[in-house]
Amino acid sequence: MIGYKKGKVSSRETLFDVCGEDPPPELVMNDIMTKFDLNRIDFLKVDIEGSEFDLFLEKTDWLEKVQKIVMEVHVPFGDVEKLRNNIQKNGFETWFVNLDGQVTSKINGMAGYLFAKRVRND
């Protein structure tokens, strides 16, 4: 399940608070790719309210099929540099953008964006 440890909707209780009585199913990225027979993802947008740390720090073999990423990063839920380093280790060039739209060396404040583009396949 994506986001099962961290994030604003990581518990069933908070998920019900946000989604009501019929919350979405729990999904794993590899299952999504298999279900839709995805061999390549050209652009992946991620906005999962703090659960991005779980998605990109555990079981990331699916990343080899991704070309570009943009994600909202929620600083209180994890180590932003560790997240960035793991994405870079998977063959991406990365950069941060603050909420004011300025490219920066680190995210200032509670949230910002991480952009990544593939520079090599490992």
Buried (B, 14 or more C-beta within 10 A) or exposed (E): EBBBBBBBBBEEEBBEEEEEEEBEEEEBBEBEBEEEEEEEBEEBEBEBBBBBBBBBBEEBEBBEBBBBBBBBBBBEBBEBEEBBEBBEEBBBEBEBBBEEEEEEEEBBEEBBBBBBBBEEEE
